[in-house]
């Protein structure tokens, strides 16, 4: 085929059977998945929007704000006044419009301050450059751009000025665009003023739309986030303790597999982990809330938003203990199930009282009503003291059998749980072996008995006891007693972490009390 001179020829390979371009004969994996599951993407979008309807509201408001400033270009009269500089209003709306009202005010302040500073510097430098003549003018403009870029980039790294980083960035690019475009287009002062007016128009439209139409307040978001942290910790604490006490070791999956599955059978665990990662979110919301005017339930100026951050910090310290309890739940060294049942009542009582206190504090913060938690806090302390006395009274259960023989002076209480006496278990198992099988040597029979009792108690270590019988010169009984003592001490670790959590609740009550006083919560006289 003849090709005209100066044209470009492109060869495309086409399948002779289908007549379709070869690259498109085999669809991509993304395309195949979208064809197989057309409703999946719509369903995911629907769930994402349903989780927080403010996301849809925010998207619609941004679209409305962009439409309003676009009318300045689509309509002839405003365009004749500002010309192409009116495009800066659209750019301002797109950059300045944030999710919450406070973040929009913060971004707008930085935008306005940076634009004003850049405009003033640009006008001054332009006047100096024009008065210096045509030869020196480009050199002065170039040196000024270098100095402004270096100074703003260095100053925004100063620790106390990090929050104004966006303002310095706006100063830099606004100055460069104004002074360069003004130099090429002529009449630079008029260009600078028109662009400042356009930026002001975009900023006003963004603020009015965000405040007047379904406003999303950062203060309200911070308030709800803090209340959710209280409930998440209470749910996670109860979930962890109940699973620890009900786990008899019969169904214990591999730890690596459980971690990879992100603990699917523990939904409250993910909430507790989210509380640990909420520091940056609370700080961001508090910084945005400081820019918001009085609104809703927060009607006085200088509202103590940073106190919410302090309460959140104390909550995270409590969450550390709950995560440590969760680590004990999935640790390789586990206390025998019947030993956990011995202290079950005391552990559950302390857990329920602590969870009730957490929910009560969260309810007070949510309702903005403060009630003295003296009675509830006393019940928490009483339940913890009962747990401590029970551990002290039955501490001989947490030691090896050799040490138990020396504790004859202590009262031997009867329990409904299984016996932890190593020698009694060995004697019972040995008698069963003698009745069922022919007589065997003493050492061999004792070894078999120890193996069976180890497997029945689900003690540590998790591997077979055969490894401990390889050395005939080593007596297996002291070794197994030591391992059982180590496994029993894991229960002491769990209870000590629970007691430490209760101790940290005192600091949480003090932090909420300080928040209630500074925020002027109403006194709840019903309790």
C-alpha positions, 0 to 999 in steps of 0.5 A, spaced: 500 500 500 502 506 498 504 511 503 504 518 503 510 522 504 511 525 511 506 520 514 507 515 519 506 507 518 503 503 524 503 495 523 498 492 527 498 484 528 491 482 527 488 475 528 486 472 522 480 468 525 477 473 530 479 479 526 481 482 533 488 485 535 493 480 538 494 484 544 487 484 546 485 476 544 487 474 551 483 478 556 487 480 563 486 477 569 482 484 572 478 484 566 476 476 567 474 478 574 470 484 573 466 479 568 465 473 573 463 478 578 460 484 576 456 485 582 462 484 587 465 491 586 458 494 586 457 491 593 464 493 596 462 500 594 455 499 597 458 497 604 464 502 604 459 507 603 454 504 608 460 504 613 460 511 614 455 515 610 459 522 611 464 519 605 458 520 600 456 527 603 463 529 603 464 527 595 458 530 593 460 537 597 466 537 593 463 536 587 458 541 588 464 546 590 467 545 584 461 546 580 460 553 583 467 555 581 466 552 574 460 557 573 465 563 573 469 560 567 462 557 564 459 564 564 461 570 560 461 576 565 466 573 570 471 570 565 471 577 562 473 580 568 478 575 571 480 571 564 484 565 565 486 567 572 480 564 574 482 557 574 486 558 580 479 558 584 478 551 581 485 549 583 484 552 590 477 548 591 480 542 589 486 543 594 483 546 600 477 542 601 478 537 606 473 532 610 472 535 616 470 543 617 476 544 622 481 541 617 478 545 611 479 551 616 486 549 617 488 548 610 484 555 608 489 559 613 495 556 610 493 557 603 491 564 604 497 566 608 501 563 603 498 566 597 498 573 601 505 572 603 507 570 596 503 575 592 506 581 596 513 578 595 512 577 588 509 585 587 515 587 591 520 583 587 517 585 580 517 593 582 525 592 583 526 588 577 522 593 573 526 599 576 533 595 574 532 595 567 531 590 562 538 587 562 538 586 570 530 584 570 531 576 569 537 575 573 533 579 579 527 574 578 531 568 577 535 569 584 529 571 588 526 564 585 532 561 588 532 564 595 524 563 596 525 556 594 531 555 599 528 559 605 521 556 605 524 549 604 529 550 610 524 553 614 518 548 614 523 543 617 523 547 623 520 543 629 515 548 631 513 550 624 511 543 621 504 544 622 504 550 617 508 546 612 503 546 607 503 554 608 510 554 606 509 550 600 503 554 597 508 560 598 513 557 594 509 555 588 504 561 588 510 566 588 514 562 582 507 562 578 506 569 579 512 572 578 514 568 572 507 568 568 507 576 570 514 576 567 512 573 560 505 576 560 506 583 561 503 587 567 505 583 572 502 587 578 495 586 575 496 578 574 498 577 581 492 581 584 487 577 579 490 571 581 489 573 589 482 574 587 481 568 584 484 564 590 480 568 595 474 566 591 475 559 591 477 559 598 470 562 600 466 557 596 470 551 599 469 554 606 461 556 605 459 549 602 463 545 607 460 549 613 453 550 611 451 543 607 451 537 612 458 539 616 462 534 618 466 536 625 472 534 627 470 535 634 465 530 633 469 525 630 474 525 635 469 525 641 466 518 637 473 515 636 474 516 643 468 513 646 469 507 641 476 506 644 473 505 651 468 500 648 473 496 644 478 495 650 472 492 654 470 487 649 477 485 647 478 484 655 472 480 656 473 476 649 481 474 651 479 472 658 473 468 657 477 464 651 483 463 656 479 460 661 475 456 656 481 453 652 482 446 654 488 445 649 484 440 645 484 445 639 490 449 639 492 451 632 499 453 630 501 460 632 504 462 625 497 460 622 493 463 627 497 470 626 497 469 618 489 469 619 489 475 623 485 471 629 479 470 625 475 468 631 477 474 635 473 480 632 474 484 638 482 483 638 482 487 631 478 493 635 484 493 641 489 493 635 486 499 632 486 503 639 493 502 639 494 505 632 489 511 634 494 516 636 496 519 629 488 519 628 486 522 635 492 528 634 490 529 627 482 530 629 484 534 635 489 539 631 483 540 626 478 541 631 482 547 634 480 551 628 472 549 628 468 555 631 463 553 637 458 548 635 453 543 637 455 540 644 461 544 644 459 551 645 464 554 649 471 557 646 477 554 647 475 547 648 480 542 651 481 538 645 488 536 647 485 533 653 481 528 649 488 526 646 491 525 653 485 520 655 487 516 649 494 516 651 492 513 657 487 508 654 493 506 649 497 504 656 491 500 658 491 497 651 498 494 652 496 490 658 490 487 654 495 485 648 500 482 653 494 478 655 492 476 648 499 474 648 499 469 654 493 466 650 496 464 644 503 463 647 506 456 647 507 455 654 500 454 657 498 452 664 494 446 665 486 447 664 484 444 671 489 449 674 486 455 670 479 453 673 481 453 680 482 461 679 476 462 674 471 465 679 476 470 681 479 472 674 472 472 671 470 477 677 475 482 676 475 482 668 467 483 669 468 489 674 474 492 669 470 491 663 464 495 666 468 500 669 471 501 662 464 502 659 461 506 664 467 511 663 465 511 655 458 512 657 459 518 661 464 521 655 459 520 650 453 523 654 458 528 656 455 527 664 460 526 669 458 521 675 463 519 680 465 512 679 467 511 687 463 505 688 465 501 681 472 503 682 472 500 689 468 494 686 474 493 681 479 493 687 475 488 691 475 483 686 482 484 684 484 483 692 480 477 692 484 474 686 491 476 689 489 473 696 486 466 692 493 466 688 497 467 695 493 462 698 494 457 693 501 459 691 503 452 692 499 450 686 504 454 682 510 450 684 513 444 682 512 437 686 518 437 690 516 444 693 509 442 694 512 436 699 515 442 703 509 446 704 505 441 709 504 447 714 499 450 709 492 448 709 491 443 704 484 445 701 479 440 697 478 442 689 473 440 684 478 440 679 483 435 677 489 433 682 496 436 680 500 431 685 505 428 680 506 422 684 499 420 685 498 421 678 504 416 676 501 411 681 494 411 678 497 410 671 502 405 674 496 401 677 492 401 670 498 399 666 500 393 671 492 391 671 492 391 663 499 389 661 504 384 663 509 387 668 515 391 666 521 394 669 520 400 673 524 405 669 520 403 663 513 403 666 515 410 670 517 413 663 510 411 660 506 414 665 510 420 665 508 421 658 501 419 658 500 424 664 504 430 660 499 429 654 493 429 658 495 435 662 497 439 655 503 442 659 509 445 656 513 443 652 509 441 646 513 436 643 513 429 645 517 427 651 520 421 647 526 427 646 527 427 654 528 419 654 534 419 650 539 420 655 538 414 660 543 417 665 538 423 666 532 422 671 525 424 667 521 426 673 525 432 676 525 434 668 518 434 668 516 437 674 520 443 672 517 443 666 510 443 669 512 448 674 514 453 668 507 451 665 503 453 671 507 460 672 504 462 666 498 463 669 501 467 674 503 471 669 496 472 666 493 474 673 499 479 674 497 482 667 490 483 669 492 486 676 496 491 672 491 493 668 486 494 674 492 499 677 492 503 670 484 504 670 486 508 676 490 513 672 484 512 666 479 515 671 483 521 673 484 523 666 477 522 664 475 526 671 480 532 668 477 532 661 470 532 665 472 538 669 475 542 663 470 540 658 464 542 663 460 536 663 454 536 667 454 532 673 450 526 673 446 526 680 442 519 678 448 515 681 
